[in-house]
Amino acid sequence: MTVAELEVLGSGGPEAPPAVDESGKKITGRSPTRIAFDRLRKDKVAVICSTAVLILVILGILAPLISNALGLKYADPPSTPAVEYLRFTYPKPEYGPPFGPFTWDHPLGLAPGTAHDNLARLLYGIRTSFAVALLATVLSTVIGVSIGLVAGFARGALDKLISFVIDVFLSFPFLLGALAIAPIITSRFATQPEILAKAQFFSLIGVLVIFGWMGLARLIRGQVLSLREREFVQAAQVIGVPTRRILFKELLPNLVAPIVVTISLSLPGFVAAEAGLAFLGVGLTGIPSLGQSILRGTQYYDQYPLYLWAPVVTVAILVMALNLLGDSVRDAFDPSTRQ
């Protein structure tokens, strides 16, 4: 036996050649998350919707910078009363529509009654509406995932108690809760406009979170009920792994797909909910939002349609893009649709 053969035997035998496909490229494994994101990159609808959402988000985040760069005033200067911009509550022709031509100084015209620049107010409204939806989505996701993990992993009385609480919250009407909370906040801080605006902002997020976590909690509970009987969970219990580690280290990574899908579908729902509540007059009043702009625009829809349609179209584009993106995310993370 030669020295080379002895070296091969001593090293445990020759190494197997790496697997290659028909084109000669090395085959490497991919995680389910990597496969899902690869599918999203190839989905034209997902790419277009992601671009649209990203543009709107950037416009909202950079609203102060864009307004200052274009010379757009969210409100008329204190030294210049709004009456100088208005005639019978409508913008004068020299300041653009509805009775004047298009002007770059005010691309969407001025708001009747206040002379606020509509484009500046639209940018600030995008930022507010998306901030409300994002915070509500994050908080409701954290609460729903945590409660769902505990309910699914627990047995006996604790599981029954959590399920009962979920059913109670599901049975309570969302709109009734919002209608009950809004007058209380308004009357409590009516004499403090700055505090009132913040109180309305956080109370709106609170209402959306309180009535928005139950669906995800039920979904996570159902997933955990099946996962807790798997071998890796039982093995962790046998060797004495703490329950908290099992929940967040063993079970949670296997729930990424439903959580991502739920987040992608919750965002447009909360955007529409904020706009609907503001339109009903129980949302934000001291901070510009898309729903508030729609509410004000309905009073002038016949003489000044642009004042109404600008926020309506913006909400429609944002909600539609988020919904289509959510559908693409769901298809990408759904193992039954993978090819």
C-alpha positions in Angstrom: 0.0 0.0 0.0 1.4 3.4 -1.0 2.0 6.3 1.3 -0.8 8.3 -0.5 -3.3 5.5 0.1 -2.3 5.4 3.8 -2.8 9.1 4.1 -6.3 8.8 2.5 -7.2 6.0 5.0 -5.8 8.0 7.9 -7.9 11.0 7.0 -11.1 9.0 7.0 -11.3 8.4 3.2 -11.5 10.7 0.2 -13.9 13.6 0.5 -17.0 13.4 -1.6 -17.1 15.9 -4.5 -19.5 18.8 -4.1 -22.9 18.4 -5.7 -23.3 20.3 -9.0 -26.2 20.9 -11.3 -26.4 20.3 -15.0 -24.6 23.6 -15.8 -21.7 22.7 -13.5 -22.6 25.2 -10.8 -22.2 24.2 -7.2 -25.5 23.4 -5.5 -25.9 25.3 -2.2 -28.8 25.0 0.3 -31.2 27.9 0.9 -33.3 28.6 3.9 -37.1 29.0 3.5 -36.8 32.7 4.3 -34.1 33.1 1.6 -36.4 31.3 -0.9 -39.3 33.5 0.0 -37.3 36.7 -0.5 -35.9 35.4 -3.8 -39.5 34.8 -5.0 -40.4 38.4 -3.9 -37.6 39.8 -5.9 -38.8 38.0 -9.0 -42.4 39.1 -8.5 -43.1 42.2 -10.6 -46.2 43.2 -8.6 -44.2 43.0 -5.3 -41.4 45.1 -6.7 -43.8 47.8 -8.1 -45.8 47.9 -4.8 -42.7 48.0 -2.7 -41.4 50.9 -4.8 -44.7 52.8 -4.4 -44.8 52.2 -0.6 -41.2 53.2 -0.3 -41.7 56.5 -2.2 -44.7 57.4 0.0 -42.8 56.5 3.2 -39.8 58.6 2.1 -42.2 61.5 1.2 -43.8 61.3 4.7 -40.5 61.0 6.6 -38.9 63.9 4.7 -42.1 66.1 4.8 -40.5 69.0 6.7 -37.4 69.0 4.4 -39.4 68.7 1.2 -41.8 71.5 2.3 -39.0 73.8 3.2 -37.0 73.0 0.0 -40.1 73.8 -2.2 -41.1 76.8 -0.1 -44.4 75.2 0.9 -45.9 76.5 4.1 -47.8 74.1 6.2 -49.5 77.1 7.7 -49.6 80.7 6.7 -47.0 82.9 8.5 -48.2 84.4 11.8 -47.6 87.9 10.4 -49.8 87.3 7.4 -53.4 86.5 8.1 -55.1 83.8 5.9 -57.6 86.4 4.6 -54.8 87.8 2.3 -54.7 84.4 0.5 -58.4 83.8 0.5 -61.5 85.2 -1.1 -64.8 84.0 0.4 -62.9 81.2 2.1 -61.5 80.0 -1.2 -57.9 80.6 -2.5 -57.5 83.7 -4.7 -56.8 83.0 -8.4 -53.2 84.0 -8.1 -52.6 81.2 -5.6 -53.8 78.4 -7.8 -56.8 76.2 -8.0 -59.8 76.0 -7.9 -60.2 79.5 -9.6 -56.6 80.0 -10.7 -54.2 78.2 -13.0 -51.6 75.7 -11.8 -48.7 77.3 -9.9 -45.5 75.7 -8.7 -45.7 77.9 -5.5 -48.7 75.8 -4.5 -49.0 72.7 -6.7 -52.2 71.5 -5.1 -53.5 74.9 -4.2 -54.4 76.2 -0.7 -56.9 74.9 1.8 -60.1 76.8 2.0 -60.6 78.7 5.2 -57.0 78.2 6.5 -54.8 78.9 3.5 -52.6 75.9 4.4 -50.6 74.5 1.4 -52.4 71.3 0.4 -49.2 69.5 -0.8 -47.4 70.3 2.5 -50.4 69.1 4.5 -50.6 66.0 2.3 -47.0 65.1 3.1 -47.4 65.7 6.8 -50.6 63.6 6.6 -48.8 60.7 5.0 -46.2 60.7 7.8 -48.9 60.8 10.5 -51.1 58.1 9.0 -48.2 55.8 8.4 -46.7 56.4 11.8 -50.0 55.5 13.4 -50.3 52.3 11.3 -46.7 51.3 11.9 -46.8 51.7 15.7 -50.1 50.0 15.9 -48.9 47.1 13.8 -45.7 46.6 15.8 -47.4 46.8 19.2 -50.3 44.5 18.2 -47.8 42.0 16.7 -45.7 41.9 19.9 -48.8 41.4 22.0 -50.4 38.9 19.7 -47.3 36.8 19.3 -46.5 36.8 23.0 -50.1 35.9 24.1 -50.4 33.3 21.3 -47.1 31.6 22.3 -48.2 31.3 25.9 -51.7 30.2 25.1 -50.5 27.6 22.6 -47.8 26.1 24.8 -49.7 26.2 28.0 -52.2 23.5 29.0 -55.3 23.4 31.2 -56.7 26.5 32.9 -54.2 29.0 31.6 -55.0 28.1 28.0 -58.7 28.3 28.6 -58.4 31.7 30.4 -56.4 33.2 27.6 -58.8 31.8 24.9 -61.7 33.3 26.9 -60.0 36.7 27.0 -59.4 36.6 23.2 -63.0 35.8 22.6 -64.1 38.6 24.8 -62.1 41.2 22.9 -63.3 39.7 19.6 -66.9 40.1 20.7 -66.5 43.8 21.6 -67.2 46.1 18.6 -64.2 48.1 17.5 -66.1 51.2 16.3 -68.1 51.5 19.5 -64.9 51.5 21.5 -63.4 54.3 19.4 -66.6 56.3 19.6 -66.6 56.0 23.4 -62.9 56.9 23.9 -62.7 59.9 21.5 -65.1 62.2 23.4 -63.5 61.4 26.7 -60.0 62.5 25.4 -61.4 65.6 23.8 -63.3 66.8 26.8 -60.4 66.0 29.2 -57.8 68.1 27.2 -60.1 70.6 25.5 -58.3 73.6 27.0 -54.8 72.3 26.2 -54.5 72.0 22.3 -50.9 70.7 22.3 -51.6 68.0 24.9 -54.9 67.2 23.1 -53.0 66.4 19.9 -50.6 64.0 21.6 -53.4 62.4 23.6 -55.5 61.8 20.5 -52.4 60.3 18.7 -51.6 57.8 21.4 -55.2 57.1 22.2 -55.8 56.2 18.6 -52.9 53.9 18.6 -54.1 52.4 21.8 -57.6 51.7 20.3 -56.1 50.1 17.2 -53.8 47.9 19.3 -56.5 46.9 21.8 -58.7 45.7 19.0 -56.0 44.5 16.7 -54.0 41.8 18.4 -56.6 39.0 18.7 -56.4 37.6 15.2 -52.6 37.1 15.3 -52.9 35.6 18.8 -55.3 33.0 17.6 -53.2 32.2 14.6 -50.0 31.8 16.6 -51.8 29.7 19.2 -52.9 27.3 16.5 -49.4 27.0 15.0 -47.9 26.4 18.5 -50.4 23.7 19.3 -49.0 21.6 16.4 -45.4 22.6 16.9 -45.3 21.7 20.6 -45.7 18.0 19.7 -42.7 18.0 17.4 -39.6 16.1 18.3 -37.3 19.1 18.8 -39.7 20.7 21.3 -40.1 17.4 23.3 -36.3 16.9 23.2 -35.8 20.4 24.6 -38.3 19.7 27.4 -36.6 16.4 28.3 -33.2 17.9 28.7 -34.6 20.6 30.9 -34.5 23.7 28.6 -36.4 26.6 30.3 -39.9 27.3 29.0 -38.9 30.9 28.0 -36.1 29.6 25.9 -38.3 27.0 24.2 -40.9 29.7 23.4 -38.5 32.3 21.9 -35.6 30.2 20.7 -37.3 27.0 19.5 -40.9 27.9 18.6 -40.7 31.6 17.5 -38.2 31.1 14.6 -40.7 28.6 13.1 -43.4 31.2 13.2 -41.6 33.8 11.0 -43.8 33.1 7.9 -47.2 33.7 9.5 -45.9 36.7 11.5 -44.5 38.4 8.4 -47.7 37.7 6.4 -49.8 39.2 9.2 -47.7 42.3 9.5 -47.9 42.9 5.7 -51.7 42.6 5.9 -52.2 44.6 9.1 -50.5 47.8 7.8 -53.0 48.6 5.1 -55.8 47.7 7.5 -54.6 50.2 10.1 -54.0 52.9 7.5 -57.6 52.5 6.3 -58.8 52.4 9.9 -57.1 55.6 10.8 -58.5 57.3 7.7 -62.0 56.0 8.5 -61.9 57.1 12.1 -60.7 60.5 11.2 -63.4 60.8 8.6 -66.0 60.0 11.3 -64.5 62.7 13.4 -63.2 60.4 16.2 -59.6 60.3 15.1 -56.9 63.0 15.0 -57.9 66.6 14.9 -54.8 68.6 16.0 -52.3 66.7 13.8 -52.7 66.6 10.0 -53.6 63.1 8.7 -55.0 61.7 5.5 -58.3 60.9 7.0 -58.6 64.4 8.5 -57.8 65.9 5.0 -60.6 63.8 3.5 -63.0 64.9 6.1 -62.3 68.6 5.4 -62.3 68.0 1.7 -65.9 66.7 1.7 -67.2 70.1 2.5 -65.8 71.5 -0.8 -66.1 68.5 -3.1 -68.3 70.4 -5.7 -66.3 73.7 -5.9 -62.9 72.4 -5.1 -62.6 68.6 -6.0 -58.8 68.6 -6.0 -58.9 69.4 -2.2 -60.8 66.1 -1.7 -59.3 63.9 -4.3 -55.7 64.4 -3.5 -55.8 62.7 -0.1 -58.4 60.1 -1.4 -56.1 59.0 -4.2 -53.1 58.9 -1.8 -54.9 56.7 0.6 -56.1 54.5 -2.2 -52.6 54.1 -3.6 -51.0 53.4 -0.2 -53.7 50.8 0.8 -53.7 49.1 -2.5 -50.0 48.9 -2.7 -49.7 47.5 0.8 -52.5 45.0 0.1 -51.0 43.7 -3.1 -47.6 43.5 -1.4 -49.2 41.6 1.4 -50.6 39.1 -1.0 -47.2 38.7 -2.7 -45.6 38.1 0.7 -48.2 35.6 1.6 -47.6 33.7 -1.6 -43.9 33.8 -1.2 -44.0 32.4 2.3 -46.6 29.8 1.7 -44.9 26.5 1.2 -47.8 25.1 -0.8 -47.3 27.6 -3.6 -43.5 27.1 -4.0 -42.3 25.5 -7.1 
